[in-house]
């Protein structure tokens, strides 16, 4: 099992480095984890949607504007639904919280 | 006093006299508004509390039902039948096994319960049986190692009986330390992995699961994963997986068995609709000879795989899904031989893809590719092909194929299918659907021993050439399966 332990350690190191490189939000961004309470999207051709998230830590609700096609597709075909927990980053533009990262919390 | 001033004073006096009750009315009205606001807030709190306690807040129920009918046929050439370590093999004439109709019921119940913040339990209960039978005998016909008996990791994935069994149950701790890190432990979702979900009309894989080409087995184990937020790598994640395939128990002075274990590392640098890339490395330690009666352990194995999966929208009138996977398997035999029937039974003379005193390691390879075109009418047309080399040996015994796991075939397998979703409004969930599936599989075996890690493969065309090429299982040269299903997903 020594070789196995070495493989695990190497993999953990890779994961920690990747996490350190990727886990930092920009200064003008806010990060949150929240549960979707409402999704507003106007049909299959919509180019924008609004998701209301309830922050799991503060219980406050935040409206997030979503523009990116990958997330819009997931709204449209219900791969992301109300009740899903989301890890989100957003920045304020013209008074709106515009999503820069919107993804179901990871896990299995 | 001038008259206008006197009039103004008189008006002011009158106004103040009249204003007093007006102000009192305004105060009362404000009080009412304040009271109402408090009541609404209290009501909101109560509604929220009720919502938080409601089943739908913490429990998700899903599942599926499948009726399937298969029509199976095959061809066994002349060969020599192994009859034991001390007796000569006997010549066996070829024959054509056939089953016109084999019907099965499969029912799955999925539960996901949020227990506390960041911790949930997921479970899948599964019943899978043959029409008219309460045993697995009709599908354990003696041709392939993965269908000779029901294993711990195939239970519920090959038809057995009408018992609803725990196919999966695991607890997941998400958002560890506020980071996108998770730990998950239990009976794993290590079956039906990407891209085998495409032909099953299943959901696209998330962070769970394993590459279908390398592993399809219900493991008890655990995972530690991370999904970093890297803008240039959307959907990226990596995880370390561990599974135990055999527990040796307390042992005694005469027990030399070790636990059989699997360690894996998966890296998915991109996971989007247009492109998903996965890399997987696994190592299996102390591979058992027969998982239901372990007599000996034959050595270690390594697996490496890479997979690409893509869904492109609006390619013509519909969407196009395509995939390609490649894999390598490498054996490290330890010189031990499988015993014929567990501890103390005779030596079979066969080791980890080797025979006799040979302790050579062997590398096998495989490719798996497919396409599916989805029309707006709910019609999905797909085709798949896979090829495995002489020494290809994945860990796929729980695969959803009747003859044997097609991805473990040493030879070629061709499959074509048509799925028709019924235009019915979903009720139980947004993704509920009902569909029928028609398919055809053709197996063209080049070497013996598909999905069997015991003994050296023999070229099918050499089977009758020498008693030295004797086989324990009747070797199929070719096989086909015409199948149809009626499936409901909740």
Contacts between the chains, C-beta under 8 A, distances in Angstrom:
chain1	res1	chain2	res2	distance
A	1	B	285	7.1
A	3	B	283	7.6
A	4	B	261	7.6
A	4	B	263	4.9
A	4	B	283	6.7
A	4	B	285	6.8
A	7	B	263	6.3
A	7	B	265	6.7
A	7	B	281	7.8
A	7	B	283	7.1
A	8	B	240	5.9
A	8	B	263	7.0
A	11	B	238	7.4
A	11	B	240	4.9
A	11	B	265	4.7
A	12	B	224	7.6
A	12	B	240	7.0
A	14	B	238	6.9
A	15	B	224	7.9
A	15	B	226	4.6
A	15	B	238	5.4
A	15	B	240	7.7
A	18	B	226	6.8
A	18	B	228	4.9
A	18	B	230	7.5
A	18	B	236	7.7
A	18	B	238	6.6
A	19	B	179	6.6
A	19	B	180	7.7
A	19	B	181	7.3
A	19	B	226	5.3
A	19	B	228	5.1
A	21	B	228	7.0
A	21	B	230	7.0
A	22	B	228	3.2
A	22	B	229	5.2
A	22	B	230	3.9
A	22	B	233	7.7
A	22	B	236	7.6
A	23	B	179	6.4
A	23	B	180	7.3
A	23	B	228	5.9
A	23	B	229	6.1
A	25	B	229	7.7
A	33	B	175	6.1
A	33	B	178	7.9
A	56	B	117	6.3
A	70	B	234	6.6
A	70	B	272	5.7
A	70	B	273	6.6
A	73	B	273	6.3
A	73	B	313	7.7
A	78	B	430	3.6
A	78	B	431	5.9
A	79	B	204	7.6
A	81	B	430	5.9
A	83	B	56	7.4
A	83	B	57	7.8
A	83	B	60	8.0
A	85	B	174	7.8
A	87	B	175	7.8
A	87	B	180	6.0
A	87	B	229	7.4
A	89	B	229	6.8
A	100	B	231	7.7
A	101	B	229	5.5
A	101	B	231	7.3
A	103	B	227	7.6
A	103	B	229	8.0
A	103	B	235	7.3
A	104	B	206	7.4
A	105	B	174	5.2
A	105	B	175	6.0
A	105	B	180	7.1
A	106	B	174	7.0
A	106	B	180	5.0
A	106	B	181	7.8
A	106	B	182	5.7
A	106	B	207	5.0
A	106	B	225	6.4
A	106	B	226	7.6
A	106	B	227	3.4
A	106	B	237	5.9
A	107	B	120	7.8
A	107	B	172	4.7
A	107	B	173	7.9
A	107	B	174	4.1
A	107	B	182	3.7
A	107	B	184	6.6
A	107	B	207	6.2
A	107	B	225	7.2
A	108	B	122	7.9
A	108	B	170	7.9
A	108	B	172	6.3
A	108	B	182	7.2
A	108	B	184	5.5
A	108	B	189	6.2
A	108	B	206	6.5
A	108	B	207	5.0
A	108	B	208	2.9
A	108	B	209	7.2
A	108	B	223	6.7
A	108	B	225	7.3
